[in-house]
């Protein structure tokens, strides 16, 4: 048995990973949940000002929050030294929540790039796809597509009892038992990563070119620096996507191709190295939901303005409460006021 013969290497790798993962996932959970909860509060739709960008952004934030809710379960798993005490059903449900919302986020980022492309490059020919009632159907379609892609996970056994009595959850060796797993995962990489990445980079490349040409023709636009800022935001969004999602999917793709093309299957050392690299690259992929709120802050004038307004109100109210005289009868109350409006990404 490969896992038994490489037990020493596996234990050493798990000790190194388990010592850092709880801290990483604790920070990930706190930053991701608070940042996306704030984003949800700020960009929540207003019927009078709802647009395609708002709807896609709202669904992206919801997918990020749902993903973040799966993080505490992984935190417990790593804190207990790769032991899953919550049973097969919970392992499947957290796995479904994890993968479904990871790829929902990818798809909604793709939708946002296409939406911006249409708004700037083809507003007349394809503008109907940006109408709110059409975007609602697209969002529902994205959720149904991702659900169809990830629902087969419920038919797989995802926990495994190790010789030392530990029970693992969502570890790759368990998937080795699935027939044609290499073909399945290669297809999943192309559908869930390659196609969205090519679409995002293509849309944003054309968009950058269009913005440069527009800035050259319009001196006021060029002097204001808005086009340069928009191009910078586009590059930032693209870079974050590539850095977060590429390592995991490239790692998965290269291992599956080696598995298919090599005369002999990967040995125990290669399997152990692949498992370790998966844990590391998954961490990079999991950073994306934490980074999205920061991208909103720097990319969207409306979002940045509303966040700063909320913070100023909060600081002002806290300062007022601290300086109240105890004998003063008049009570100072503070309440978050509803924030209306929507955000426009990149070219607002």
C-alpha positions as a Python dict, from the first residue, in 0.01 Angstrom:
ca = {
    (1, 'X'): (0, 0, 0),
    (2, 'X'): (145, 335, -112),
    (3, 'X'): (15, 527, 185),
    (4, 'X'): (163, 277, 429),
    (5, 'X'): (505, 260, 265),
    (6, 'X'): (534, 638, 259),
    (7, 'X'): (389, 687, 607),
    (8, 'X'): (697, 864, 747),
    (9, 'X'): (708, 1119, 465),
    (10, 'X'): (335, 1174, 493),
    (11, 'X'): (345, 1231, 870),
    (12, 'X'): (631, 1481, 837),
    (13, 'X'): (443, 1670, 566),
    (14, 'X'): (122, 1673, 770),
    (15, 'X'): (300, 1806, 1078),
    (16, 'X'): (446, 2095, 876),
    (17, 'X'): (111, 2178, 718),
    (18, 'X'): (-101, 2132, 1031),
    (19, 'X'): (120, 2370, 1228),
    (20, 'X'): (39, 2662, 996),
    (21, 'X'): (-307, 2588, 859),
    (22, 'X'): (-518, 2671, 1169),
    (23, 'X'): (-365, 3019, 1188),
    (24, 'X'): (-407, 3074, 814),
    (25, 'X'): (-770, 2963, 809),
    (26, 'X'): (-852, 3165, 1123),
    (27, 'X'): (-731, 3484, 954),
    (28, 'X'): (-901, 3380, 630),
    (29, 'X'): (-1234, 3332, 808),
    (30, 'X'): (-1225, 3659, 1003),
    (31, 'X'): (-1110, 3876, 713),
    (32, 'X'): (-1325, 3701, 453),
    (33, 'X'): (-1647, 3705, 655),
    (34, 'X'): (-1614, 4063, 783),
    (35, 'X'): (-1499, 4201, 448),
    (36, 'X'): (-1770, 4032, 245),
    (37, 'X'): (-2041, 4108, 503),
    (38, 'X'): (-1947, 4475, 472),
    (39, 'X'): (-1950, 4442, 93),
    (40, 'X'): (-2295, 4282, 108),
    (41, 'X'): (-2423, 4569, 323),
    (42, 'X'): (-2284, 4833, 88),
    (43, 'X'): (-2377, 4687, -253),
    (44, 'X'): (-2710, 4533, -163),
    (45, 'X'): (-2946, 4608, -452),
    (46, 'X'): (-3179, 4903, -461),
    (47, 'X'): (-3469, 4855, -702),
    (48, 'X'): (-3436, 5203, -847),
    (49, 'X'): (-3063, 5176, -915),
    (50, 'X'): (-3014, 4805, -975),
    (51, 'X'): (-2799, 4718, -1276),
    (52, 'X'): (-2613, 4422, -1421),
    (53, 'X'): (-2289, 4499, -1237),
    (54, 'X'): (-2470, 4519, -903),
    (55, 'X'): (-2640, 4183, -956),
    (56, 'X'): (-2321, 4003, -1057),
    (57, 'X'): (-2131, 4165, -769),
    (58, 'X'): (-2406, 4071, -525),
    (59, 'X'): (-2395, 3707, -634),
    (60, 'X'): (-2015, 3708, -615),
    (61, 'X'): (-2028, 3840, -258),
    (62, 'X'): (-2290, 3579, -162),
    (63, 'X'): (-2072, 3300, -305),
    (64, 'X'): (-1771, 3438, -114),
    (65, 'X'): (-1969, 3445, 212),
    (66, 'X'): (-2099, 3091, 163),
    (67, 'X'): (-1745, 2976, 87),
    (68, 'X'): (-1618, 3148, 402),
    (69, 'X'): (-1878, 2962, 609),
    (70, 'X'): (-1711, 2633, 510),
    (71, 'X'): (-1374, 2751, 644),
    (72, 'X'): (-1431, 2675, 1018),
    (73, 'X'): (-1480, 2307, 935),
    (74, 'X'): (-1144, 2295, 756),
    (75, 'X'): (-991, 2485, 1047),
    (76, 'X'): (-1108, 2214, 1290),
    (77, 'X'): (-978, 1945, 1054),
    (78, 'X'): (-627, 2093, 1044),
    (79, 'X'): (-625, 2184, 1415),
    (80, 'X'): (-693, 1818, 1498),
    (81, 'X'): (-399, 1706, 1285),
    (82, 'X'): (-587, 1595, 971),
    (83, 'X'): (-862, 1422, 1167),
    (84, 'X'): (-1228, 1463, 1070),
    (85, 'X'): (-1459, 1391, 1366),
    (86, 'X'): (-1787, 1502, 1206),
    (87, 'X'): (-1870, 1203, 989),
    (88, 'X'): (-1914, 1128, 619),
    (89, 'X'): (-2228, 1340, 565),
    (90, 'X'): (-2071, 1659, 702),
    (91, 'X'): (-1755, 1594, 500),
    (92, 'X'): (-1965, 1573, 183),
    (93, 'X'): (-2169, 1883, 268),
    (94, 'X'): (-1865, 2097, 350),
    (95, 'X'): (-1693, 1967, 36),
    (96, 'X'): (-1998, 2062, -171),
    (97, 'X'): (-2011, 2407, -7),
    (98, 'X'): (-1638, 2455, -62),
    (99, 'X'): (-1620, 2360, -430),
    (100, 'X'): (-1960, 2498, -532),
    (101, 'X'): (-1889, 2847, -405),
    (102, 'X'): (-1528, 2844, -526),
    (103, 'X'): (-1643, 2790, -883),
    (104, 'X'): (-1952, 3008, -846),
    (105, 'X'): (-1707, 3288, -765),
    (106, 'X'): (-1500, 3205, -1075),
    (107, 'X'): (-1809, 3212, -1295),
    (108, 'X'): (-1942, 3540, -1156),
    (109, 'X'): (-1599, 3701, -1204),
    (110, 'X'): (-1620, 3580, -1565),
    (111, 'X'): (-1969, 3728, -1596),
    (112, 'X'): (-1841, 4062, -1463),
    (113, 'X'): (-1561, 4069, -1722),
    (114, 'X'): (-1808, 3995, -2005),
    (115, 'X'): (-2048, 4256, -1866),
    (116, 'X'): (-1776, 4524, -1867),
    (117, 'X'): (-1667, 4415, -2216),
    (118, 'X'): (-2020, 4456, -2351),
    (119, 'X'): (-2069, 4790, -2173),
    (120, 'X'): (-1757, 4944, -2328),
    (121, 'X'): (-1698, 4758, -2656),
    (122, 'X'): (-2039, 4635, -2779),
    (123, 'X'): (-2307, 4835, -2595),
    (124, 'X'): (-2548, 4855, -2889),
    (125, 'X'): (-2518, 4505, -3034),
    (126, 'X'): (-2522, 4309, -2707),
    (127, 'X'): (-2664, 4560, -2462),
    (128, 'X'): (-2976, 4349, -2411),
    (129, 'X'): (-2767, 4097, -2215),
    (130, 'X'): (-2705, 4370, -1956),
    (131, 'X'): (-3073, 4428, -1887),
    (132, 'X'): (-3160, 4342, -1528),
    (133, 'X'): (-3427, 4083, -1608),
    (134, 'X'): (-3186, 3898, -1839),
    (135, 'X'): (-2903, 3914, -1585),
    (136, 'X'): (-3129, 3755, -1324),
    (137, 'X'): (-3174, 3453, -1550),
    (138, 'X'): (-2798, 3439, -1616),
    (139, 'X'): (-2725, 3439, -1241),
    (140, 'X'): (-2975, 3158, -1181),
    (141, 'X'): (-2816, 2968, -1471),
    (142, 'X'): (-2468, 3008, -1318),
    (143, 'X'): (-2584, 2866, -984),
    (144, 'X'): (-2756, 2573, -1155),
    (145, 'X'): (-2447, 2503, -1369),
    (146, 'X'): (-2214, 2502, -1067),
    (147, 'X'): (-2458, 2285, -872),
    (148, 'X'): (-2468, 2034, -1159),
    (149, 'X'): (-2086, 2030, -1170),
    (150, 'X'): (-2038, 1973, -798),
    (151, 'X'): (-2342, 1762, -705),
    (152, 'X'): (-2166, 1435, -808),
    (153, 'X'): (-1943, 1485, -502),
    (154, 'X'): (-2234, 1364, -291),
    (155, 'X'): (-2210, 1023, -460),
    (156, 'X'): (-1843, 984, -367),
    (157, 'X'): (-1713, 856, -37),
    (158, 'X'): (-1494, 1139, 87),
    (159, 'X'): (-1369, 1019, 427),
    (160, 'X'): (-1102, 757, 479),
    (161, 'X'): (-985, 584, 798),
    (162, 'X'): (-608, 575, 817),
    (163, 'X'): (-405, 293, 982),
    (164, 'X'): (-331, 523, 1277),
    (165, 'X'): (-705, 567, 1342),
    (166, 'X'): (-729, 918, 1202),
    (167, 'X'): (-1015, 989, 961),
    (168, 'X'): (-929, 1215, 667),
    (169, 'X'): (-1173, 1425, 466),
    (170, 'X'): (-1142, 1543, 104),
    (171, 'X'): (-789, 1409, 62),
    (172, 'X'): (-681, 1321, -292),
    (173, 'X'): (-591, 950, -241),
    (174, 'X'): (-959, 881, -177),
    (175, 'X'): (-1041, 1014, -524),
    (176, 'X'): (-786, 775, -677),
    (177, 'X'): (-1049, 504, -640),
    (178, 'X'): (-1287, 686, -877),
    (179, 'X'): (-1289, 535, -1225),
    (180, 'X'): (-1140, 763, -1496),
    (181, 'X'): (-1055, 1023, -1230),
    (182, 'X'): (-775, 1172, -1446),
    (183, 'X'): (-1013, 1244, -1736),
    (184, 'X'): (-1277, 1381, -1499),
    (185, 'X'): (-1035, 1621, -1328),
    (186, 'X'): (-876, 1735, -1656),
    (187, 'X'): (-1224, 1816, -1786),
    (188, 'X'): (-1305, 1997, -1462),
    (189, 'X'): (-987, 2206, -1489),
    (190, 'X'): (-1074, 2318, -1842),
    (191, 'X'): (-1437, 2390, -1757),
    (192, 'X'): (-1378, 2553, -1419),
    (193, 'X'): (-1049, 2734, -1483),
    (194, 'X'): (-908, 2742, -1838),
    (195, 'X'): (-1224, 2865, -2013),
    (196, 'X'): (-1303, 3131, -1747),
    (197, 'X'): (-940, 3250, -1737),
    (198, 'X'): (-915, 3282, -2116),
    (199, 'X'): (-1249, 3465, -2122),
    (200, 'X'): (-1148, 3707, -1845),
    (201, 'X'): (-805, 3783, -1994),
    (202, 'X'): (-947, 3823, -2345),
    (203, 'X'): (-1229, 4056, -2235),
    (204, 'X'): (-1001, 4269, -2020),
    (205, 'X'): (-728, 4284, -2287),
    (206, 'X'): (-975, 4420, -2543),
    (207, 'X'): (-1116, 4654, -2278),
    (208, 'X'): (-770, 4792, -2198),
    (209, 'X'): (-702, 4849, -2568),
    (210, 'X'): (-1033, 5030, -2606),
    (211, 'X'): (-962, 5251, -2304),
    (212, 'X'): (-616, 5343, -2436),
    (213, 'X'): (-757, 5443, -2775),
    (214, 'X'): (-1033, 5643, -2606),
    (215, 'X'): (-782, 5825, -2385),
    (216, 'X'): (-566, 5915, -2686),
    (217, 'X'): (-865, 6062, -2869),
    (218, 'X'): (-998, 6254, -2569),
    (219, 'X'): (-747, 6486, -2403),
    (220, 'X'): (-972, 6553, -2104),
    (221, 'X'): (-1001, 6181, -2034),
    (222, 'X'): (-626, 6142, -2072),
    (223, 'X'): (-550, 6432, -1836),
    (224, 'X'): (-797, 6314, -1573),
    (225, 'X'): (-616, 5982, -1550),
    (226, 'X'): (-943, 5785, -1533),
    (227, 'X'): (-843, 5555, -1817),
    (228, 'X'): (-507, 5480, -1653),
    (229, 'X'): (-680, 5405, -1325),
    (230, 'X'): (-930, 5177, -1499),
    (231, 'X'): (-649, 4992, -1676),
    (232, 'X'): (-466, 4956, -1344),
    (233, 'X'): (-777, 4809, -1183),
    (234, 'X'): (-822, 4568, -1474),
    (235, 'X'): (-461, 4451, -1441),
    (236, 'X'): (-506, 4409, -1065),
    (237, 'X'): (-824, 4201, -1104),
    (238, 'X'): (-661, 3983, -1370),
    (239, 'X'): (-343, 3938, -1167),
    (240, 'X'): (-534, 3837, -851),
    (241, 'X'): (-735, 3582, -1048),
    (242, 'X'): (-425, 3429, -1211),
    (243, 'X'): (-220, 3421, -889),
    (244, 'X'): (-499, 3271, -679),
    (245, 'X'): (-640, 3010, -915),
    (246, 'X'): (-351, 2912, -1144),
    (247, 'X'): (-122, 2722, -900),
    (248, 'X'): (-396, 2480, -789),
    (249, 'X'): (-530, 2406, -1136),
    (250, 'X'): (-188, 2384, -1301),
    (251, 'X'): (-75, 2148, -1025),
    (252, 'X'): (-385, 1933, -1072),
    (253, 'X'): (-351, 1934, -1451),
    (254, 'X'): (18, 1839, -1461),
    (255, 'X'): (-30, 1549, -1219),
    (256, 'X'): (-328, 1410, -1410),
    (257, 'X'): (-140, 1436, -1741),
    (258, 'X'): (161, 1256, -1590),
    (259, 'X'): (-74, 993, -1456),
    (260, 'X'): (-212, 934, -1807),
    (261, 'X'): (108, 966, -2010),
    (262, 'X'): (368, 795, -1790),
    (263, 'X'): (430, 427, -1851),
    (264, 'X'): (409, 360, -1477),
    (265, 'X'): (181, 539, -1229),
    (266, 'X'): (332, 803, -997),
    (267, 'X'): (522, 648, -708),
    (268, 'X'): (458, 707, -337),
    (269, 'X'): (699, 999, -310),
    (270, 'X'): (531, 1174, -603),
    (271, 'X'): (186, 1113, -455),
    (272, 'X'): (293, 1254, -117),
    (273, 'X'): (451, 1559, -283),
    (274, 'X'): (132, 1612, -482),
    (275, 'X'): (-82, 1597, -166),
    (276, 'X'): (138, 1856, 5),
    (277, 'X'): (132, 2085, -300),
    (278, 'X'): (-248, 2059, -315),
    (279, 'X'): (-282, 2185, 41),
    (280, 'X'): (-55, 2481, -36),
    (281, 'X'): (-218, 2573, -368),
    (282, 'X'): (-567, 2540, -217),
    (283, 'X'): (-459, 2801, 38),
    (284, 'X'): (-369, 3039, -244),
    (285, 'X'): (-703, 2973, -411),
    (286, 'X'): (-885, 3037, -83),
    (287, 'X'): (-729, 3383, -59),
    (288, 'X'): (-949, 3513, -339),
    (289, 'X'): (-1269, 3562, -133),
    (290, 'X'): (-1061, 3769, 113),
    (291, 'X'): (-913, 3984, -163),
    (292, 'X'): (-1240, 4059, -344),
    (293, 'X'): (-1360, 4322, -89),
    (294, 'X'): (-1026, 4505, -119),
    (295, 'X'): (-1063, 4506, -498),
    (296, 'X'): (-1412, 4654, -458),
    (297, 'X'): (-1269, 4923, -230),
    (298, 'X'): (-1000, 5041, -470),
    (299, 'X'): (-1189, 4975, -795),
    (300, 'X'): (-1530, 5123, -720),
    (301, 'X'): (-1571, 5486, -632),
    (302, 'X'): (-1924, 5430, -502),
    (303, 'X'): (-1820, 5138, -282),
    (304, 'X'): (-1516, 5322, -144),
    (305, 'X'): (-1723, 5632, -70),
    (306, 'X'): (-1992, 5434, 115),
    (307, 'X'): (-1742, 5231, 319),
    (308, 'X'): (-1556, 5545, 427),
    (309, 'X'): (-1888, 5710, 509),
    (310, 'X'): (-1988, 5418, 731),
    (311, 'X'): (-1649, 5420, 904),
    (312, 'X'): (-1666, 5795, 965),
    (313, 'X'): (-2012, 5760, 1115),
    (314, 'X'): (-1899, 5472, 1334),
    (315, 'X'): (-1590, 5657, 1458),
    (316, 'X'): (-1790, 5975, 1513),
    (317, 'X'): (-2057, 5790, 1709),
    (318, 'X'): (-1798, 5605, 1919),
    (319, 'X'): (-1613, 5928, 1997),
    (320, 'X'): (-1939, 6100, 2092),
    (321, 'X'): (-2031, 5816, 2326),
    (322, 'X'): (-1689, 5825, 2492),
    (323, 'X'): (-1710, 6200, 2560),
    (324, 'X'): (-2062, 6202, 2704),
    (325, 'X'): (-2083, 6320, 3062),
    (326, 'X'): (-2223, 6053, 3291),
    (327, 'X'): (-2459, 6301, 3452),
    (328, 'X'): (-2600, 6417, 3122),
    (329, 'X'): (-2962, 6314, 3085),
    (330, 'X'): (-2980, 6340, 2708),
    (331, 'X'): (-2898, 6005, 2551),
    (332, 'X'): (-2688, 5986, 2234),
    (333, 'X'): (-2794, 5709, 2001),
    (334, 'X'): (-2632, 5586, 1684),
    (335, 'X'): (-2784, 5392, 1401),
    (336, 'X'): (-2650, 5277, 1068),
    (337, 'X'): (-2848, 5455, 800),
    (338, 'X'): (-2951, 5256, 494),
    (339, 'X'): (-2707, 5300, 211),
    (340, 'X'): (-2865, 5323, -130),
    (341, 'X'): (-2717, 5296, -474),
    (342, 'X'): (-2504, 5053, -664),
    (343, 'X'): (-2145, 5023, -765),
    (344, 'X'): (-1994, 5028, -1112),
    (345, 'X'): (-1670, 4840, -1160),
    (346, 'X'): (-1367, 4949, -1358),
    (347, 'X'): (-1515, 5223, -1577),
    (348, 'X'): (-1741, 5408, -1334),
}
